[in-house]
Amino acid sequence: MYNRENLILEQYPFEVKQTSKGRGALICNTSEGLKILKEYRGSEGRADFLYRLLQFLTEHGQEHVDCIVRTKEEKTLARDIDGTPYIVRDWYDGRECDTKSREDILRAIRQLADIHNILRAFPDKIPEYLQIQGDSLLLENERHTRELKKVRNYISARKKKNDFEMEFLRSFELFYQEAINVVNLQKQIMEQDSSAEGVKDIYGICHGDYNQHNVLFLRQGMAVLNFEKASYDVQVADLGNFMRKILEKHNWNMGLGMDMLKAYNDIRKLSHQEMAQLYIRLAYPEKFWKIANHYFNTSKAWVCGRNLEKLQKFILQNETRESFLNLIGHSFEIGDA
């Protein structure tokens, strides 16, 4: 008896030789190379747009991206007997970007810059639902800042406090003030940018989830995967997200941070406005908010020791983190943006 996967794969113009489970999906060795089958959570219109976007990347030098494979009927989605949509994409056999390897990190940064350059020339109209509003990050940071205060008030009212709660209260004022300062800087930059020339140039299509898991090193080049969260936004959002995660793993090493900036800038030169946007994304104490949010949304009767470890690590890293932020802030006069 055919199972659900067989019925879906029969809709495609290739022969399946072997399958295996992986990444919450079905990896297929086919007559047309490696493919991956996964349930799809999105509109058909978004899938059609993503198909054209990935085809554009391959046509302009990014040969190893997970292009969508269309069905025999030229559809981007296949459906099972219940109508559930599935998607098949190209897949690659390689190793993930090693976050301990400076060479891997810098190659991944250069790859991102090249992708951004290519996507700036994408000719299709961007659907409204993919366009991120200009004040969305400000609104998000304002909400996170309010939530930090809410967590502080909740912990302060508790009569018996555990080690995590005591540590959180001791460090709260420092990181809360950092959050306030970033929000105020965002408002200042938005006011100045409203009349500045070239502000629209900082926007473009972003990958949306650029991290070490989505960058594979192959025998022949590199593959970048999982563009499902692609959006039209400030492109350095991708760079900031990648840099923050890497620098947290490297104790905010200043040399590595500057090398990452140079690697990107060598391929795609960053404007003054983009440096200001990058600074904002690195300066907001996102990790502190994540730790607080995780604590607040889990059982207070049992607080995972991992929360305390993460908090203590973030506090210990803050001096080197601030040194790096001051360096890029002064170098590009962020405070006067």
Secondary structure, 3 states (H helix, E strand, C coil): CCCHHHHHHCCCCCCEEEEEEECCEEEEEECCEEEEEEECCCCHHHHHHHHHHHHHHHHCCCCCECCEECCCCCCCCEECCCCCEEEEEECCCCEECCCCCHHHHHHHHHHHHHHHHHHCCCCCCCCHHHECCCCHHHHHHHHHHHHHHHHHHHHHHCCCCCHHHHHHHHHHHHHHHHHHHHHHHHHHHHHHHCCCCCHHHHEEEECCCCCHHHEEECCCCEEECCCCCCEEEECHHHHHHHHHHHHHHCCCCHHHHHHHHHHHHHHCCCCHHHHHHHHHHHHCCHHHHHHHHHHHCCCCCCCCHHHHHHHHHHHHHHHHHHHHHHHHHHHCCHHHC
